[in-house]
Every structure is written in C-alpha cells, then in structure tokens.
Amino acid sequence: MSGRTSTNAEPPAVPRKRLEFAAKARRDIEAIESYYLEEAGEKLAGQAVDAILTQAEKIAALDLKFRPGIRAGTRECVMTRFPYTLIYLSKAREVFILRVLHQRAEYFNRIKTAKRPS
C-alpha cells in the first residue's frame, strides 16, 4: 500500500436501468400533450411532455424509489409542476412506466385493500 489517497475519487457509478413505457403510458402522454395543445398552446404542451419524460429518465438513471403504489409492486412518482403521477415498476435492470395519470384521477380514490379494524 502506498499510503496515498485520492481526493478526486468519484463514487462508483450506479448502472442506468433501461426505461420502457407501456402502451397505456404512451397513450396517457399523447392525451396529456393533446390536452395542453388545445387548452394552453404548443409551448406548455411541450414543457409538460418534457417534464414527464425527464422525470421518467431520472427514475431510471438514478434508480429513484418513490412512494409505494396502490397496486402491489408498483411505485408512484408525484410530479410537482404538472399535476401528474408516474406509476411504475422498478426491476433489477429496468424501469417500466405503466401509466401517467392526473393526480385527481379515479385511480387514486381507491382505498388500499389493507386490514381494517373490526
């Protein structure tokens, strides 16, 4: 051992997971883009789609773990600038975006099937 230490040592890189979108998630994003195009214009539509795609890429690249989802095995990333939640599965080598839903969607009104007090 030389006794020298490196002050420029970088932490080991986390391998990036592959990012995939389910057909429903792709349709969700297309519907979001259409809504913003009609209601707010091209610039905001582009910003909304970019924000969603960027967040999905961050989840995969950084292996981010957001809150457990309503459905077993899923996770939910609640976005802040736009009112959407990315519902995804995180596997060993892949992040699979299942849906991109508005935060007021009926999906979120469902009660988790947990033990209830008698």
N, C-alpha and C positions, 0 to 999 in steps of 0.2 A: 504494500500500500504506500503510495507516495505522500499521503498526508495533505494533498492539495484538494481543495473543494472548489467547485464551480459556482460562481454567483449568478451565472446566466443559465443555470439548468432550468429547463421547462418541464412542467408536469407531463406525464405520459398522455398522449392524445387518446381520447375516447373514440373508438371507431364509430363512424357515422352509420346509422341504420338506414336501410333502404326505405323510401317513402312511397306508399301506394295509396290510391284513392279508390274506394268502392264506387260502383256506378251511381248509387244513390247520392253519395257525397258530391260527385261531379255534377249531377243534376241540381243538387242544392246550390252549388256555387253558380251554375248558369242562371238559376232562378233569382239569386241574390243580385247578380250582375244586371239582369233584365229589369228587376225592380228599381235599382238605383239609376239605371239609364233612363227609365221612364219618369221617375219622381225627382231626381236630383241632377241628372246630367252625366256626361261621359267621364268627367274628371273624378267625381265622387265614386262612380261605379268602379273605375279603375283602382282607386285607393282602397275600396272595400275588398275587392278581389285580391289585390296585392297584400293587404294585411292578413287575410285568411291564409294565403299560400305561404307568406313569410312565417307566420306562426307555426304552420304545419312543418315547414322546413326546420325551424328551431327545435321543435319537439323531437324530430328525427336526429338532427345533428348533435344535440346536446343531451339526448336521452332524458328529456324532462318528464317528470312524473307529476301530473296534476291530480286533482281530487278523484277518488274512486267514482265510477259511473253508476247510474241506476241499474244497468244490466251487468250481471256478473262478468268480471274480467275486463270491463271497459274503464276508460278514464275520460274525464271531461275537462277541457281547457276553456275557461270562460274568458272571452275577449273583452277588452275594456273600451276601445274607441268605437267599435261597431258591436251591436247587440247580438252577437252570435256565440255559440258554443261548439267547439270541435269535439266530437265524440270519436274516440279512437281506441285501438288495441295496440299495445306495445309488446312485441315479441323479442326474442333474443337478437335477431338481426333485421327486424322490420317494424315499422310503424304503419298501421293500416287505418286510414281515416275512414270511418264508417258513415258519418253524417256531419253536416254543418247546419245546425238548427238555430232559429231565432230563440232568444232566451225566454220568450213568452209562449213558446210552442207547447202544445198539449202534452208532449213527451215529458216535460219537466213537472207537470202537475200530478203525475202518477206517484203513488206512495210506494216506497220500497217495501217489499214483502219481508218484513222483519218480524220477529216475535213481538206480539202486542201484549200488554198487561191484561189479565183477565178481569 
